[in-house]
Amino acid sequence: MGYLDKTSITVDAILTKRGRELLARNDGSFNITQFALGDDEIDYSLFNENHPNGTQFSAEAIENMPLIEAIPDGANSMNSKLITLSRPVTAIPYIRVSTSYTGLKRGDSAIVDPTTFNANNNNEQYIFTVLDSRLFDTIDAGTGVSTGTSIEPFSNLASSQTVEGTSLTLIATNDDYLFSDTITSRSTSVIIEGKLSGARLSVPVTISTT
């Protein structure tokens, strides 16, 4: 979602398939109850405290930057969400994982076990979003909470799946329909978001045939 014109409340939004279904009903079932704000497109290095026209123009370059339109790729949007942190806060929370997931092979299993730093609560739950669920036979965070679009086997369309928990278990697909003599690897990302801290991390994942 992106604001098209900052002088008026005009919003450009890309709806999911489920969102379009609810909107088409025209019975009030399409109701936005939550939203998030981010500043991915802002270059704060353009802030100029020594502007020749005075300090009131320090942010002029930033305010005149073009506004981005809605981006459907979750790996390239909302990476810098605006969050509210509970006091006392001395540093911004961030997430780390202890290993790389770019060397998986077909049928391999992996556990994504994130840790949140600079957070008051160390028992954080996470929201894991796998951007291309076709690449995995198992996507499980242990809580049974899962959302995403149901896809037919051997689909050519990537579909995301979201689960919640403290860690994520992945088992790479052993099917060969996504691979060929020329396509020997597939890549996707797992977006990790802390439910309490609001911290966010994008983890690349690559599955190879050999």
Phi, psi and omega per residue, in radians:
M1 nan 2.466 3.115
G2 -2.572 2.570 3.071
Y3 -1.389 2.194 -3.113
L4 -1.461 -0.578 -3.049
D5 -2.484 1.988 -3.062
K6 -1.329 -0.075 3.093
T7 -1.539 -0.214 3.113
S8 -2.542 2.864 -3.106
I9 -1.483 1.442 3.092
T10 -2.149 2.128 -3.011
V11 -2.139 2.353 3.038
D12 -1.778 2.114 -3.084
A13 -2.304 2.489 3.026
I14 -1.842 2.066 -3.087
L15 -1.565 2.593 2.994
T16 -1.279 3.001 3.112
K17 -1.045 -0.714 3.121
R18 -1.146 -0.701 3.110
G19 -1.085 -0.690 3.113
R20 -1.165 -0.619 3.104
E21 -1.098 -0.796 -3.131
L22 -1.168 -0.676 3.124
L23 -1.127 -0.657 -3.116
A24 -1.191 -0.407 3.121
R25 -1.134 -0.584 3.133
N26 0.959 0.688 -3.135
D27 -2.138 0.248 -3.139
G28 1.539 -0.037 -3.135
S29 -1.271 -0.365 3.057
F30 -1.492 1.834 -3.047
N31 -2.508 1.948 -3.135
I32 -1.352 2.051 -3.107
T33 -1.907 -0.323 -3.131
Q34 -2.455 2.621 3.056
F35 -2.709 2.876 -3.135
A36 -2.252 2.653 3.118
L37 -2.051 2.570 3.121
G38 -2.551 2.955 -3.124
D39 -2.344 0.732 -3.120
D40 -1.011 -0.574 -3.014
E41 -1.519 -0.019 -3.056
I42 -1.586 2.254 3.057
D43 -1.814 1.705 -3.051
Y44 -1.264 -0.196 3.075
S45 -1.204 -0.228 3.121
L46 -1.405 -0.152 3.113
F47 -1.167 2.143 -3.005
N48 -2.113 1.756 3.136
E49 -1.226 -0.296 -3.117
N50 -1.849 0.595 3.140
H51 -1.040 2.351 -3.089
P52 -1.084 -0.362 -3.137
N53 -1.623 0.062 3.115
G54 1.960 2.892 -3.065
T55 -1.169 -0.391 3.121
Q56 -1.168 -0.240 3.110
F57 -1.830 0.245 -3.079
S58 -1.037 -0.615 -3.095
A59 -1.741 0.275 -3.069
E60 -1.021 -0.781 -3.113
A61 -1.111 -0.671 3.136
I62 -1.193 -0.759 -3.102
E63 -1.164 -0.394 -3.133
N64 -1.671 0.081 3.107
M65 -1.193 2.538 3.088
P66 -1.142 2.526 -3.140
L67 -1.594 2.355 -3.109
I68 -1.354 2.676 3.053
E69 -1.541 3.077 -3.118
A70 -1.088 2.441 3.139
I71 -2.101 2.131 -3.100
P72 -1.381 -0.201 -3.108
D73 -1.501 1.958 -3.093
G74 -1.145 -0.345 3.140
A75 -1.343 -0.306 -3.060
N76 -2.069 0.288 3.133
S77 -2.472 2.670 3.098
M78 0.951 0.685 3.067
N79 -1.441 -0.296 -3.138
S80 -2.186 1.272 -3.114
K81 -1.293 2.568 3.016
L82 -1.446 2.211 -3.036
I83 -2.249 2.778 3.040
T84 -1.878 2.139 -3.090
L85 -1.808 2.456 3.129
S86 -1.350 2.460 3.109
R87 -1.330 2.648 -0.068
P88 -1.481 2.449 3.140
V89 -2.165 2.177 3.108
T90 -1.929 -0.246 -3.141
A91 -2.726 2.726 -3.126
I92 -1.342 2.282 3.116
P93 -1.131 2.589 3.053
Y94 -2.560 2.797 -3.055
I95 -1.992 2.472 3.024
R96 -2.324 2.634 2.960
V97 -2.033 2.690 -2.953
S98 -1.568 -0.130 -3.065
T99 -2.526 2.999 3.106
S100 -1.744 2.618 -3.119
Y101 -2.150 0.483 -3.123
T102 -1.698 0.074 -3.127
G103 -2.047 0.409 -3.128
L104 -1.285 2.614 3.038
K105 -2.003 2.878 -3.135
R106 -0.984 2.271 -3.141
G107 1.527 -0.158 3.136
D108 -1.198 2.666 3.031
S109 -1.964 2.624 -3.131
A110 -2.610 2.595 3.081
I111 -2.040 2.114 3.065
V112 -1.624 1.901 -3.032
D113 -2.077 1.534 -3.057
P114 -1.394 2.778 3.045
T115 -2.295 2.349 3.100
T116 -1.720 2.250 3.106
F117 -1.851 2.689 3.141
N118 1.111 0.573 3.111
A119 -2.041 2.582 -3.129
N120 -1.294 -0.462 -3.092
N121 -2.005 2.061 -3.116
N122 -1.480 -0.159 -3.132
N123 -1.693 0.965 -3.023
E124 -1.431 2.471 2.974
Q125 -1.611 2.626 -3.084
Y126 -2.170 2.662 2.981
I127 -1.818 2.055 -3.137
F128 -1.854 2.169 3.085
T129 -2.062 1.993 3.078
V130 -1.598 2.055 -2.990
L131 -1.264 -0.479 3.088
D132 -2.295 1.637 -3.047
S133 -1.302 -0.195 3.123
R134 -1.093 -0.427 -3.027
L135 -1.400 -0.013 -3.048
F136 -2.341 2.404 3.027
D137 -1.448 -0.451 3.139
T138 -2.329 2.253 3.012
I139 -2.331 1.824 -2.962
D140 -2.492 2.292 3.065
A141 -2.002 0.102 3.007
G142 1.556 -0.190 -3.081
T143 -1.709 -0.264 -3.089
G144 1.417 -0.048 3.109
V145 -1.498 2.014 -3.076
S146 -2.516 2.380 3.063
T147 -2.336 2.736 3.126
G148 2.662 2.990 -3.126
T149 -1.508 2.276 3.069
S150 -1.269 2.300 -3.127
I151 -2.145 2.662 3.092
E152 -1.319 2.645 3.077
P153 -1.011 2.532 3.114
F154 1.109 0.550 3.120
S155 -1.252 2.536 3.058
N156 -1.538 -0.046 -3.094
L157 -1.844 2.221 3.094
A158 -1.213 2.475 3.133
S159 -2.402 2.367 -3.123
S160 -1.500 2.767 3.038
Q161 -2.461 2.401 -3.085
T162 -2.108 2.308 3.086
V163 -2.324 2.816 -3.119
E164 -2.167 2.510 3.108
G165 2.903 -2.980 3.136
T166 -1.575 -0.397 3.083
S167 -2.627 2.857 -3.052
L168 -2.134 2.255 3.062
T169 -1.812 2.221 3.135
L170 -2.137 2.387 2.966
I171 -2.163 2.028 -3.076
A172 -1.157 2.542 -3.128
T173 -1.100 2.578 3.054
N174 -1.874 0.011 3.080
D175 -1.237 2.627 -3.079
D176 -1.832 0.083 -3.044
Y177 -1.238 -0.372 3.117
L178 -1.535 -0.076 -3.062
F179 -2.138 2.838 3.114
S180 -2.741 -3.038 3.111
D181 -1.134 -0.481 -3.128
T182 -1.745 -0.395 3.091
I183 -1.903 1.631 -3.059
T184 -1.744 -0.037 3.102
S185 -2.654 2.700 3.085
R186 -2.317 2.512 -3.116
S187 -2.199 2.603 3.039
T188 -2.640 -2.975 3.112
S189 -2.394 2.643 2.998
V190 -1.980 2.062 3.113
I191 -1.582 2.137 3.141
I192 -1.921 2.236 -3.141
E193 -2.300 2.208 3.083
G194 -1.288 2.261 -3.080
K195 -1.245 -0.531 3.140
L196 -1.684 -0.756 -3.050
S197 -1.417 -0.469 -3.046
G198 1.371 0.011 3.109
A199 -1.154 2.657 -3.019
R200 -2.489 2.462 -3.140
L201 -2.533 2.387 3.055
S202 -1.833 2.119 -3.087
V203 -1.934 2.070 3.100
P204 -1.290 2.495 3.118
V205 -2.315 2.300 3.109
T206 -2.241 2.332 3.106
I207 -2.064 2.227 -3.108
S208 -2.005 2.791 3.135
T209 -1.410 -0.404 -3.129
T210 -2.292 nan nan
